[in-house]
Amino acid sequence: MANIKSQMKRNRQNEKRRLKNRAWRSELRTRKKNAVTTAGTDDATAALRLAIKRIDSAAARGIIHKNKANRDKSRLMARVRAAESAS
């Protein structure tokens, strides 16, 4: 445990940020999974649009890197296309 007051504050701030980032990343995983599972149904475009919107928002907030966001979107589109062609 830190003895220095500024380090104690930094630890509190880091913990808050860690929890927020964890919640965002969890939501990203959920949105991507929903987009793939709904591929080929009526809700597919809405789920895919929402997943891409969340990925872009996370990149804009600095939760994930912009290159990772682009890579995730590319892979997501490929998985959705594959799921649609399989069904």
DOZAVO-722857 format. One record per residue (C-alpha): x, y, z. Coordinates in steps of 0.5 Angstrom, whole numbers, padded with zeros to 4 digits, always signed. Layout:
<sites>
XYZ...
</sites>
This chain:
<sites>
+0000+0000+0000+0002+0007-0002+0004+0012+0004+0005+0018-0001-0002+0022-0001-0002+0023-0009+0000+0016-0010-0006+0014-0006-0010+0018-0010-0007+0015-0017-0009+0008-0014-0016+0010-0013-0017+0014-0020-0013+0007-0023-0018+0003-0020-0024+0007-0022-0022+0007-0029-0020+0000-0029-0027-0002-0027-0030+0003-0033-0026+0000-0038-0027-0007-0036-0035-0006-0037-0034-0003-0044-0030-0009-0046-0035-0013-0043-0040-0010-0047-0036-0010-0054-0035-0017-0053-0043-0018-0052-0045-0013-0058-0040-0017-0063-0043-0024-0060-0050-0021-0061-0048-0019-0068-0045-0026-0070-0051-0030-0067-0057-0026-0071-0053-0026-0077-0058-0028-0083-0064-0026-0079-0069-0019-0079-0065-0016-0073-0058-0017-0076-0057-0010-0079-0059-0007-0073-0054-0011-0068-0048-0010-0073-0049-0003-0073-0050-0002-0066-0043-0007-0065-0039-0002-0070-0042+0004-0066-0040+0001-0060-0033-0001-0062-0032+0006-0065-0034+0010-0059-0029+0006-0055-0024+0007-0060-0026+0015-0059-0025+0014-0051-0019+0011-0051-0021+0005-0049-0018+0001-0054-0013+0003-0060-0016+0006-0066-0012+0000-0070-0015-0005-0066-0022-0002-0067-0021-0003-0074-0018-0010-0074-0024-0012-0070-0029-0009-0075-0026-0012-0080-0026-0019-0077-0033-0018-0075-0036-0016-0082-0032-0023-0084-0035-0027-0079-0042-0024-0080-0041-0025-0088-0039-0033-0086-0045-0034-0082-0050-0031-0087-0047-0035-0092-0048-0041-0088-0055-0040-0086
</sites>
